[in-house]
Amino acid sequence: MEPKIVEIAERVASMRDLCGFTAEEMAEVTGVSLADYESFESGKKDFSFTFLYKCAEKFGIDFVELLTGENPHLTEFTVVHNGNGLPMKRRQGFEYYHLASNFKNKIAEPFLVKSPFRLEEQKKPISLSSHEGQEFDYIISGSLRFVLEDHTEDLIAGDSVYYDSGKKHGMIATSKEGCVFLAIVMKDEGGK
């Protein structure tokens, strides 16, 4: 098991216990089976962004706290220089770099995302997930196939998509060099 995954799993388990939630409740909240939830919480399975985001929402904590164990503390501004975002390697080799991890009480989670090209994904249905709120994705380089429920859109550099992320969605890089995009995940209207 990767040490970073085990550390995050321990934080998820500790927060669940601290909040008084059962594993069954958390499995339902995260949209996975109880067996999968227990595999995540024991560190046997790597996390998706969506899983961690839903856990943080349920626990009422900042998403970054589950990743790092530290609570963001900046309130006026934060600067992230090129290549220095908080790294996350999640979901089929996607690399996420959080661009505001030290900012407290964020209303959005901004990420630079690097999606690899995988030949085997090009002809298969795209894996879909959902999380509360809305999302904005802006393509910086390469091309991306975006699916929202039964709608598919091919995007290239300079294109963007804004959507209800509570609906099932997914994406894959379609250019051989992969795709780099800015993803801004906004919390739901209730401010959870």
Rosetta blueprint (number, residue, H / E / L):
1 M L
2 E L
3 P H
4 K H
5 I H
6 V H
7 E H
8 I H
9 A H
10 E H
11 R H
12 V H
13 A H
14 S H
15 M H
16 R H
17 D H
18 L H
19 C H
20 G L
21 F L
22 T L
23 A H
24 E H
25 E H
26 M H
27 A H
28 E H
29 V H
30 T H
31 G L
32 V L
33 S L
34 L H
35 A H
36 D H
37 Y H
38 E H
39 S H
40 F H
41 E H
42 S L
43 G L
44 K L
45 K L
46 D L
47 F L
48 S L
49 F H
50 T H
51 F H
52 L H
53 Y H
54 K H
55 C H
56 A H
57 E H
58 K H
59 F H
60 G L
61 I L
62 D L
63 F H
64 V H
65 E H
66 L H
67 L H
68 T H
69 G L
70 E L
71 N L
72 P L
73 H L
74 L E
75 T L
76 E L
77 F L
78 T L
79 V L
80 V L
81 H L
82 N L
83 G L
84 N L
85 G L
86 L E
87 P E
88 M E
89 K E
90 R E
91 R L
92 Q L
93 G L
94 F E
95 E E
96 Y E
97 Y E
98 H E
99 L L
100 A L
101 S L
102 N L
103 F E
104 K L
105 N L
106 K L
107 I L
108 A E
109 E E
110 P E
111 F E
112 L E
113 V E
114 K E
115 S E
116 P L
117 F E
118 R L
119 L H
120 E H
121 E H
122 Q L
123 K L
124 K L
125 P L
126 I L
127 S L
128 L L
129 S E
130 S L
131 H L
132 E L
133 G L
134 Q E
135 E E
136 F E
137 D E
138 Y E
139 I E
140 I E
141 S E
142 G L
143 S E
144 L E
145 R E
146 F E
147 V E
148 L E
149 E L
150 D L
151 H E
152 T E
153 E E
154 D E
155 L E
156 I E
157 A L
158 G L
159 D L
160 S E
161 V E
162 Y E
163 Y E
164 D E
165 S L
166 G L
167 K L
168 K L
169 H E
170 G E
171 M E
172 I E
173 A E
174 T L
175 S L
176 K L
177 E L
178 G L
179 C E
180 V E
181 F E
182 L E
183 A E
184 I E
185 V E
186 M E
187 K L
188 D L
189 E L
190 G L
191 G L
192 K L
